[in-house]
Amino acid sequence: MSVLRPFAITALLMLTSGSVASSPPRIAIIIDDLGYQLDAGQRAIELPGPVSFAVLPGTPGASALAMLAFDRGKEVLLHLPLQAGSDDTIEDPLGLSLYMSREEFRDTFERALISVPHAIGVNSHRGSLLTRHPGHMRWLMEEIHAHEDLFFVDSFTTLESVAVRIANETGVDARKRDVFLDPDRDPETVAREFKRMKRLAGKRGSVIAIGHPYAATLELLERELPKLAADGYELVTISDLVQTR
C-alpha cells in the first residue's frame, strides 16, 4: 500500500476543495498620442501602476516625454503613424505611406524610432489603409524584426488589418488592441468602456486597452486604477501580455 507524503496530501486536499487560487485577469493599458501636449503627457505619465505610453515620433515633446516615462519606470512605445485612407495626407511627422519606396519606408522607420528614446515596442497610429496591405506590413515587420527586442501592438483601427498575422509570420511578437477606452471624450463613454474592459478581462483572462491623454480619461484612470487589485484584476505592462502570449 502506497503512502502519500504530507505535501501530496495537502495538494490533493486543495485540489478537491477548489481552494487553488487562479491567476487574476490581467489588464495592460497604453496611453497613445503623447508628444504634442507636454502638460497632458506629463499628467498621464504620473498615472499609478505599470501603464505604458506610446509616443508620436518627431513631435515637439517626443524625446522629453519618452525619457520622463522611462525615468518613472514606465514602458515606452513608438506610436508609428500609418496611412489611414487612399486620399489621406499624413499630417503627423515621420508617418508611413502606401506610396513610399522600400528605401523611404526603411529610412522613415529608423528616423521615427530614433526620435522616441527607450522604445521597446511599436504600435500603430491610425493605419486603417496600410494595415490592410500584406506587402507593406511585411516591410514594417521586417524593420521591427531587425531590432530584436521590439514587439508590435496593432491599434486595430480596421477589422481588415493583417498586421498581427504578418507579424507572426515574420517572427515578431504581436497582439491587437481589445478596447478603446475613449472613442469619444464624454466621461460617461470612458466609464462605460472601462467597465467593458474589466468584463472582457474576466472573460478572456487578459485584455489590452488603449486610451488617450484626454482629461476625462485621465480623471477616470487616476480614480479607478488604484482599485483594480482589490477588484480582482492585475494591471501589467504591455510587454507582459505581448511577449508571454
C-alpha positions in Angstrom: 0.0 0.0 0.0 1.5 3.3 -1.1 1.8 6.1 1.4 1.1 9.7 0.4 3.7 12.2 1.5 2.4 15.2 3.6 2.8 17.7 0.8 1.0 15.4 -1.6 -1.9 15.1 0.8 -2.1 18.9 1.1 -2.1 19.4 -2.6 -4.8 16.8 -3.0 -7.0 18.4 -0.4 -6.5 21.8 -2.1 -7.5 20.4 -5.5 -10.5 18.6 -4.2 -11.7 21.6 -2.1 -11.2 24.0 -5.0 -9.0 26.3 -3.0 -6.2 26.5 -5.5 -6.1 30.2 -6.4 -6.3 31.0 -10.1 -4.4 33.9 -11.6 -6.3 37.2 -11.7 -7.4 38.6 -15.1 -4.6 40.7 -16.5 -5.0 44.2 -17.9 -2.5 46.2 -19.9 -3.2 49.9 -20.7 -1.5 52.0 -23.3 -1.9 55.8 -23.4 -1.5 56.8 -27.0 -0.7 60.1 -28.8 1.9 61.6 -26.4 4.1 64.2 -28.0 2.1 67.3 -28.8 0.9 68.5 -25.4 3.5 68.4 -22.6 1.2 69.1 -19.7 -1.3 66.3 -20.7 1.6 63.9 -21.4 3.3 64.6 -18.0 0.0 64.1 -16.2 -0.5 60.8 -18.0 2.9 59.6 -17.1 2.1 60.1 -13.4 -0.7 57.6 -13.5 -0.3 54.8 -10.9 0.9 51.4 -11.8 2.6 49.9 -14.9 0.7 51.9 -17.6 2.6 52.1 -20.9 3.0 55.1 -23.1 3.0 55.4 -26.9 4.8 58.5 -28.2 4.4 60.0 -31.6 7.7 60.4 -33.4 9.0 63.8 -34.5 6.6 65.7 -32.3 7.8 68.6 -30.1 7.7 66.7 -26.8 8.5 63.2 -28.1 12.0 62.9 -26.7 11.3 64.7 -23.4 8.1 62.6 -22.6 9.7 59.3 -23.6 12.6 60.0 -21.3 10.3 61.1 -18.5 8.2 57.9 -18.8 11.4 55.8 -18.8 12.7 57.6 -15.7 9.4 56.9 -14.0 9.8 53.2 -14.7 7.1 53.1 -17.4 7.3 51.2 -20.7 7.6 53.4 -23.9 6.3 52.5 -27.3 6.9 54.2 -30.7 3.4 55.3 -31.8 4.0 55.0 -35.5 1.7 56.9 -37.9 0.4 54.8 -40.7 -1.7 55.9 -43.6 -5.5 55.7 -42.9 -7.1 56.3 -46.3 -6.2 56.3 -50.0 -6.5 60.0 -50.3 -5.1 60.6 -46.8 -2.2 63.0 -46.3 -0.3 62.0 -43.1 -0.1 65.2 -41.0 1.9 63.7 -38.2 5.7 63.7 -38.9 7.5 60.5 -39.8 4.5 58.6 -40.9 4.5 55.6 -43.3 2.6 55.8 -46.6 1.4 53.3 -49.2 3.2 55.3 -51.8 6.7 55.1 -50.3 9.5 53.1 -51.8 11.1 50.3 -49.7 14.1 52.6 -49.1 11.9 55.5 -48.0 9.9 53.2 -45.8 13.1 51.9 -44.0 14.6 55.4 -43.6 11.4 56.8 -42.2 11.0 53.9 -39.7 14.6 54.3 -38.5 14.2 58.1 -38.0 10.9 57.6 -36.2 12.5 55.0 -33.8 15.5 57.3 -33.1 13.1 60.1 -32.1 11.5 58.1 -29.3 14.2 57.1 -26.8 13.8 53.9 -24.9 11.0 52.5 -27.1 10.7 48.7 -26.5 7.8 48.2 -29.0 5.8 49.8 -31.8 2.1 50.4 -32.0 0.2 51.8 -34.9 -1.4 55.3 -35.1 -4.4 55.3 -37.4 -3.4 53.0 -40.3 -6.8 51.7 -41.5 -5.4 51.6 -45.0 -1.8 50.5 -44.5 -2.6 47.7 -42.1 -4.7 46.0 -44.7 -1.8 45.7 -47.1 0.3 42.5 -46.6 3.3 43.8 -48.6 3.7 46.9 -46.5 3.0 45.2 -43.3 5.8 42.7 -44.2 8.1 45.7 -44.8 7.2 47.0 -41.3 7.6 43.7 -39.6 10.9 43.2 -41.2 12.1 46.5 -39.9 10.8 45.7 -36.4 12.3 42.2 -36.5 15.7 43.7 -37.4 15.6 45.3 -33.9 15.4 42.1 -32.0 13.9 43.4 -28.8 10.9 45.2 -30.4 7.3 43.9 -30.4 4.2 45.2 -32.2 0.7 46.2 -31.0 -1.9 46.7 -33.6 -4.3 49.5 -32.6 -6.7 47.7 -34.8 -8.5 50.6 -36.5 -9.9 48.2 -39.2 -11.3 44.7 -39.0 -9.4 44.0 -42.2 -6.0 44.5 -40.6 -3.5 41.8 -41.4 -0.8 43.3 -39.2 -0.7 40.6 -36.4 -0.8 37.8 -38.9 2.1 39.2 -40.9 4.0 39.8 -37.6 3.5 36.2 -36.6 4.8 35.0 -40.0 7.8 37.3 -39.6 8.7 36.2 -36.1 7.6 39.4 -34.4 5.8 39.2 -31.1 2.5 40.9 -31.6 -1.0 41.4 -30.3 -4.0 43.6 -31.1 -5.9 46.1 -29.1 -9.1 44.9 -27.5 -10.7 48.1 -26.1 -10.6 51.8 -26.9 -11.3 53.5 -23.6 -12.2 56.8 -25.1 -13.7 56.6 -28.6 -15.1 60.0 -27.6 -14.2 62.3 -24.8 -17.5 62.0 -22.9 -16.8 60.9 -19.3 -19.8 58.5 -19.5 -18.3 56.9 -22.5 -14.9 56.4 -20.8 -16.6 54.9 -17.7 -18.6 52.5 -19.9 -15.6 51.3 -21.8 -13.5 50.9 -18.6 -16.3 48.6 -17.3 -16.3 46.7 -20.6 -12.5 46.3 -20.4 -12.9 44.7 -17.0 -15.7 42.3 -18.2 -13.6 41.3 -21.2 -10.6 40.7 -19.0 -12.6 38.5 -16.7 -13.9 36.5 -19.7 -10.7 36.1 -21.7 -8.1 36.2 -18.9 -6.3 39.2 -20.3 -7.1 42.4 -22.3 -5.2 45.3 -23.9 -6.9 48.7 -23.7 -5.8 51.9 -25.4 -6.7 55.4 -24.2 -5.5 58.9 -24.8 -4.3 61.8 -22.6 -7.8 63.4 -22.6 -9.0 65.0 -19.3 -11.9 62.6 -18.9 -9.7 59.5 -19.5 -7.0 60.7 -17.1 -9.5 61.6 -14.4 -11.1 58.2 -14.5 -7.8 56.3 -14.6 -6.5 58.3 -11.7 -9.5 57.3 -9.7 -10.0 53.7 -10.8 -6.6 52.2 -11.3 -5.8 52.1 -7.6 -8.9 49.9 -7.1 -8.1 47.3 -9.7 -6.2 44.9 -7.4 -9.0 45.0 -4.8 -11.5 44.3 -7.6 -9.5 41.1 -8.5 -7.6 42.4 -11.6 -3.8 42.7 -12.2 -2.5 45.7 -14.0 0.5 44.6 -16.1 2.9 46.1 -18.6 2.2 45.8 -22.3 5.3 43.6 -22.7 3.9 41.2 -20.2 1.0 40.4 -22.4 2.6 40.6 -25.8 5.8 38.7 -25.1 4.1 35.9 -23.0 1.2 35.0 -25.2 
